[in-house]
């Protein structure tokens, strides 16, 4: 298993249909989960639980304590990009 420590984010996008199929996941009514491509070709994405029973959502907070979630700008096809919105 590889480490993501020291890698940089190259791209933030939605999971592709192929990636979803490889996980045996279906696109939910909320759309495809967000995928984060890292340097070196690593791709990470959220699961709804530790058993990998479907895609999840990404939430976080910045150094100022502002919380955010990652979501598409608007309803898009699986191969679309996503935008980070602060709430």
C-alpha positions in Angstrom: 0.0 0.0 0.0 1.4 3.4 -1.0 1.5 6.6 1.0 -0.1 9.8 0.0 2.2 11.9 2.3 4.1 14.4 0.2 2.0 14.0 -2.9 0.3 17.0 -4.4 -3.2 17.4 -5.8 -3.1 17.5 -9.6 -6.9 17.5 -10.3 -10.2 17.3 -8.5 -13.0 15.7 -10.5 -15.9 13.2 -10.3 -15.2 9.5 -10.4 -15.4 8.1 -13.9 -17.9 5.4 -14.9 -15.0 2.9 -15.2 -13.8 3.7 -11.6 -17.3 3.4 -10.3 -17.7 0.0 -12.1 -14.4 -1.2 -10.7 -15.7 -0.5 -7.2 -19.1 -2.1 -8.1 -20.8 1.2 -7.2 -23.7 2.9 -8.9 -24.2 6.6 -9.3 -26.6 7.8 -6.6 -29.2 10.5 -7.0 -26.5 12.8 -5.6 -24.2 12.0 -8.5 -20.7 10.4 -8.6 -18.3 10.8 -5.7 -15.4 13.2 -6.0 -12.1 11.8 -7.0 -8.8 13.5 -6.2 -5.9 12.8 -8.5 -2.5 13.1 -6.8 1.0 13.4 -8.3 2.4 10.0 -9.3 -0.9 8.8 -10.6 -2.6 8.0 -7.2 -6.4 8.6 -7.1 -8.3 8.8 -3.8 -12.1 9.0 -3.3 -14.5 8.8 -0.4 -16.5 5.7 0.6 -19.7 5.8 2.6 -18.1 3.4 5.1 -14.9 1.4 5.8 -16.3 -1.6 3.8 -16.6 0.3 0.6 -20.3 0.0 0.3 -20.7 3.0 -2.0 -19.4 6.4 -2.6 -19.4 9.2 -0.1 -18.9 13.0 0.2 -15.9 15.1 1.1 -16.1 17.7 3.9 -13.3 19.6 5.6 -12.2 22.9 7.1 -9.4 25.4 6.3 -6.8 27.0 8.6 -9.3 29.7 9.5 -11.8 27.2 10.7 -14.2 27.7 7.7 -15.9 24.5 6.8 -16.4 23.4 3.2 -17.6 20.5 1.1 -16.6 19.5 -2.4 -19.3 19.3 -5.0 -19.9 19.9 -8.7 -20.8 23.4 -9.7 -24.0 22.1 -11.3 -25.4 18.8 -12.2 -22.9 17.3 -14.6 -21.9 14.0 -16.2 -19.6 11.6 -14.4 -16.5 12.9 -16.2 -17.0 16.5 -15.1 -14.8 18.5 -12.7 -15.8 19.7 -9.3 -15.4 23.0 -7.4 -14.7 23.5 -3.7 -17.3 25.7 -2.1 -16.9 27.3 1.3 -20.0 27.5 3.6 
